[in-house]
Amino acid sequence: MDQLAAMRAFVRVVEAGNFTRASDTLSTPKATVTKLIQNLEAHLRSKLLNRTTRRVLVTPDGALYYERAIRVLADIDELDSSMASSGTLPRGKLRVEMPGALASMIVVPALCGFHEAYPDISIDLGVSDRQNDILAENVDCAVRVGELSDQSLIARRISSMRMVTCAASSYLKKFGEPRHPRDLQERHHIVSYFRPQNGSQVPFIFCRDGERIEVVRNCIVSVDEALTYVSAIKAGLGLAQAPLFMVRDAMKTGALDPVLIEWDPDPLPIHVVYPPNRHLSNRLRVFVDWAANLFANSGIDRPLTT
């Protein structure tokens, strides 16, 4: 039995939650993964997993073995990295997840530079505003916007994203400009953003001189993807709070106008997150450092007045 392969297969099944997803992320036939686990259980003379028709449950012995196995695998990965020549560039594949707007407007235009610096690293870039389960889907790291909901992940803050309340010039000509956040509750249309993972509506937040007002109301359209959200604003469907870096050019041309500028929405933090039980490989380390430098110089945190 290849005990190391069996150990890696077991860890993947536990993290993925089932054999099918584990085999997909390992690029290994499901039958092979099943056989590896069976051989491992026979070798250990202990039941590690309880299988049902719908899911896989970890036994108490399996939970103990998993905690030790991830440390052993991390030590092996670190040993492999330490034995590599200091002059050798990192190599291998990275699975990275991030929102579509950040990918298309900031990361992808700069990827040629990353490839020139690290030609032996390939990137599988998953693009979605939905926050995936990075453990279950074997994601190396993810870029997340907003406050982090999963405190178990290791997080590195790399920037913040300025927000602005705005509307199409055509909309403001028709409905007028709001003078106070309360006006949005009374006589204005709203373009809303809802969280893809649970469908909850993201409220508008207004801050001024220590006062904080939260506005949530029915809207004529609500979307769960940032690029479409900005398109809805430009179409004149209503007032919105949008990432400033996405609408700055439209404001320069006069297609969109900022409103309630004295009520500054809270900037949203941006983090790179990765699982705590994964060894921070050289390829992941250089990508995280590159992403941090990229976002620090992207202007995404520039205020409206600059």
N, C-alpha and C positions, 0 to 999 in steps of 0.2 A: 504494500500500500504506500502511495505517496502521501505521507502524513501531512506535509506542508500544504499540498493541494487540497487535501480533505479539510484541513483547518480553515483555509481560505473559503472553501465552499460553504462550510458550516456558518462562518461569520456572515457571509453574504445572504444566506437563507434567513438567518435571524434578523438581519437589518432590512431585508426586502419584504419579509413577511410571508413569502411563499416560494415554492421551487421554480415556478415559471418565470417570475420576475428575476430571481437570482440567476437562473441560467441565461436569461437575456443579457444581464449586465456583465456576466462573466464570459459571454460569447462561447458558452459551452452547452452541449445538448442536455436537456433536462434529465435524460436517463443517466448520463455520466455524473451529474450532480447528485442524483439520488443514490447511485452506487457508491460514490465517495462518502456520503453521510452514513450509509449502511456499514461500510467498512470501518469508518471511524468509530461508530457505536460498538461494533464487534471488537475492535482493538481495545477500546476503553472498558468494555463489558458494562456499559451503562447506557440507558436511554436518554438521549439528548433532546429529542423532539417528539411531540405527539402530533400526528397528522390527522386532520379531518378532511372532509370533502371540500371545505371552503377556505381553511386557513391552517397555519402551522403554529403550534403552541410550544414554547420552550419549557422544558421540565426544570425543576430546581437544580439538578445536576448540570443540565444544559446551560442554565444562567451562570453558574459558577465557571463552567468551562469557557463560556463566551468572554467573560471578563478577563480571564487569564490569557485566552487566545489572542485577543486584540492587542494586549501588551507584548506578547511574544512576536506577533507579526510586525508590530511597530518597531521593535528592537531589530528584527531581521532587516526591515527596510532601511533603518538608520545605519546599520552595519554595512549594507550594500552601498549606501551613499558615501559613507566615510572612506570606503576602500577605493572609490573612484578617484582617478587622477584629478588634482586640483585644476588642471588646465582643460579638463573635459567639460564641454557645455552640457547642461541638463537636457535630457531627452525623454520622450514618451508622450502619452496622450493625457489631456486634461478635459474633464467634463465640467463646464461652467454654465451656470444659469443666471439670467438677469432680465429685467423688464425690457420690452421691445424698444422703447424710446431711448434708453441709455445705450442699448446695443447699436441701434442704427445711427444715432446722432453723435455718439462720443467714442464708443469702443471700436466698432468695425472700421471707421475711417483711419484709426491709428494702428490697426493690427499689422499692417505691412512693416511698420517699425519694429513691432515685437518679433515678427518672423525673421527680420534681418538680424536681430540680436540673438535670437534663439531658434535657429532653423530646424532643430531636431525635435521641437515641441509642436505637436498637433493639438488643436482645440476643437472639441465638440461643443458648440455654443447653443444652448437651449434658450429660446427667447419666448417669454411669457410674463404677463403681469401677475399670474397666479404664483403663489409661493409654494413650491414643490417640497415634498419630504426628501431632503437631500440625502439622508441615510438610506431610505428605502430605494431610492433611484440611483444610488452609487454616484452622487454628484461630488466632485472634489471641492468646489466652492461656489458660492452664489453671491451676487450683489443684491442687497436688500435696501429698499427705501422706506423710511418711517421707523417708528419705535419697534424694537424687536420683540416678537411674541414668544419665541423659543429661547429661553435663557440658558439652555444646555449647550448651545452652539458657541464656539469661540468666535469672537467678533472683533474686527479692526475697523474703526471709523476712518473713512477716507475722505469724506467731504460732507457738505450739506446742500440741500436743494432749495433755492429760493422759490417762493410761490407769489403769485400776483392775482388779484381780482380784476377781471377784464371782460370785455364784450366786443362784438363786432360793431364797427361804426354804424352800419345799417340798423342794427338793433337799437342803439342809443338814440338815433334820430327818430325812431318810431315810439320808443317807450320812455325816453329821457334817462338822465343819469341819476343813480341813487345817491343820496346825501348822507345816509346813515345805514348801518347794517340791518336795522329794523325794516327799512324800505323793501328788502328782499322778501320779507314775510308777507308784505301787503300787496304789492302791485308790480311784481317783476317775475319773469320766467327764469327758471334755473336749469342749467345743464349740470347733471349730477354724475359723480363717479361712484360705482359700487365695487366693493372688494370681490374679486373673482372667487376667492376661496370660500366665502360664506354668504355673499349677496348683500351684506350690510352696506348702507349708504354712508359715504365719507362726509362728515359735516363740514360746512364752511367755518373757519376759525378767524376771528377778527381780534386784534390786540392794539390797545392804545393807552398809554399812560397808566399801565397797571390794570386796566379794565380788559376783560376777556369775554367775548360774545360768541356763542356757538349757534349756528343757523342750520337747521335741518327742516326741509319742507318737501312737499310733493313737487315733481318736476315733469316737464313734457318729454324729456328724454334722459335716460341714464345709461352710461356705457361702462365697460370694465377694462378698457385698453386705452392707454394714454394718447396714442397718435389719433385714434378715432375721436377721442374726447376733444382734442384741439380742433379737429375738422368740424365737429358739431358747433364749437364756439364760432369759428370763422363763418359758418353757414348762417349765423344770426339766430340760433335757436334759444339763446338766453345768456345770462350772466354766469360766470364760472370762476373757480380758482384753479389756475393752471401752473405747471412748472414754468418759471420765467424764461429759462433757457430755450424752451420750445416755442415761445410766442414773441420773443424779443424782436426778431426780424419783422414779424407781422405788425408789431407796434411801430417800428421804424418807417414802414411803408404807409401807415395809417389804416391798415385793414382792421386792426384791433386797437382798442383804447383801454388804458388802465383806469380803474375807478376805485374810489374809497382808498386812495393811496396813503392817507394818513392812518388808516387801519391796516397795519402790516401783518399779514398772515405769518404764522410760525414757520421758519425754515424746517425742512424735513431732513433728519440725519440719513447719511448713506454709509452702509457698512459692507465689508466683505466678510462673509461667515463661512465656516467650515466645521465639520464634526470634530468633537474633542478626542475621539478615539482613532483618528487617522494621523499617521505620521506626516508631518509637514515636509514633504519631499522637496528636493531642490527645484523641480519644475514648478511645483505649487508656490514655493517661496518666491521665486523670481516673478511669477505672474502676479501675485498679490502685491509685491513691491512695485511692479510696473503699473498696475491698476491704480494704486494709491498715488503715484506720481502723476499719472494721466488725469485723474479727477481733480487733484490739487491745482492743476494748471489749465483746467477746462473752462473756467469761468462760470461753472454751474452754480457757484455760491455768490456770484456778483449781485449786488442789489440793483434795483431798478434805475437808480440815478447815475450808474456808471456805464 
